[in-house]
Amino acid sequence: MTRSTRKPAAHRRVLLAAPVLLLGSLGLAAPAHAAGTLPVSVQCFGDGNSVFDCDAYAPAGVSYSWTPLQNAWITSGAGTSGVFGGCRLNTVFRVSVTVTDSAGNTGTAQGSDFCRQIPQ
């Protein structure tokens, strides 16, 4: 059996870890979702006759804070995962929600749809 020129396993681990440590020291190895951020999504529907509803989806949300951004106003549910509101007819309305969990992590998302009239 001939002597191998391969480096010992411990040495290979150090060589593989070095680029990761370098990236981490440069701040480039941050996870896709930074600590303290909740993944949040919003789905909105223009229900017709200048009203809409939106629902926020987040894991373990404890508090919800809705903000009308464009052509919208919140009429009920501002502290819950779902809101109802009014919107300016024949425009796109947009709302934003910030969700906080019991650990204080937050996430924000926006939702929008077309504010339509229901034909009689």
C-alpha positions in Angstrom: 0.0 0.0 0.0 1.4 3.4 -1.0 1.4 6.4 1.1 -1.5 8.7 0.2 -0.9 12.4 -0.6 -4.4 13.3 0.6 -4.6 15.7 3.5 -6.1 14.5 6.7 -9.9 14.9 7.2 -9.4 17.5 9.9 -7.4 19.7 7.6 -10.0 19.4 4.8 -12.7 20.6 7.3 -10.7 23.7 8.1 -10.2 24.5 4.5 -13.9 24.1 3.8 -14.9 26.3 6.8 -12.5 29.1 5.9 -14.6 30.6 3.1 -17.8 30.4 5.2 -16.0 32.2 8.0 -14.7 34.8 5.6 -18.2 35.5 4.2 -19.6 35.7 7.7 -17.0 38.3 8.7 -18.0 40.4 5.7 -21.7 40.1 6.6 -22.5 38.1 3.5 -23.7 34.9 5.1 -26.9 36.3 6.6 -29.9 33.9 6.3 -32.7 34.7 3.8 -35.0 35.6 6.7 -32.9 37.6 9.2 -33.6 37.0 12.9 -36.6 38.9 14.2 -38.5 38.8 10.9 -41.7 36.9 10.3 -42.8 35.8 6.8 -46.1 37.5 6.1 -48.4 37.5 3.1 -51.7 39.3 2.4 -54.5 38.4 0.1 -57.1 41.0 -0.8 -60.4 40.9 -2.7 -62.5 43.8 -4.1 -65.9 42.5 -3.0 -67.8 45.0 -5.2 -69.8 48.1 -4.4 -66.7 49.9 -3.0 -65.9 47.4 -0.3 -63.0 45.0 0.2 -61.6 42.4 2.6 -58.0 41.3 3.2 -56.5 38.5 5.2 -52.9 38.3 6.6 -51.1 35.0 6.8 -48.2 34.6 9.3 -47.1 31.9 11.6 -48.0 32.6 15.2 -49.1 36.2 14.7 -50.3 37.8 18.0 -51.0 41.4 16.9 -51.9 42.9 13.6 -51.7 46.5 12.6 -53.3 47.5 9.3 -52.7 50.7 7.4 -54.6 51.9 4.3 -52.0 53.0 1.7 -54.0 53.9 -1.4 -57.7 54.4 -2.3 -58.7 52.5 0.9 -60.0 52.9 4.4 -60.3 50.3 7.1 -63.8 49.9 8.6 -63.4 46.9 10.9 -60.9 44.3 12.1 -57.9 46.6 12.3 -56.3 44.6 15.1 -57.1 41.1 13.7 -55.8 38.9 10.9 -58.6 40.0 8.6 -60.0 43.4 7.8 -62.9 44.9 5.9 -62.9 48.3 4.4 -64.1 50.7 1.8 -62.3 51.7 -1.4 -62.5 54.3 -4.2 -64.6 52.8 -7.0 -62.8 51.8 -10.2 -59.3 52.2 -8.7 -56.7 49.8 -7.3 -56.6 49.9 -3.5 -53.6 49.0 -1.4 -53.2 48.2 2.3 -50.3 47.2 4.5 -50.1 45.0 7.6 -47.5 44.6 10.3 -47.7 41.3 12.3 -45.9 40.8 15.6 -45.5 37.4 17.4 -45.2 36.7 21.1 -41.4 37.0 20.9 -41.6 40.5 19.4 -40.6 39.4 15.9 -42.3 41.4 13.2 -43.1 41.1 9.5 -44.8 43.4 7.0 -46.6 42.8 3.8 -48.9 44.7 1.4 -52.0 43.6 -0.5 -54.1 45.1 -3.2 -56.9 44.5 -5.7 -59.3 46.4 -8.0 -62.2 48.2 -6.4 -65.2 47.3 -8.6 -68.9 47.8 -8.9 -71.2 44.8 -9.0 -73.6 45.1 -12.0 -77.2 45.2 -11.0 
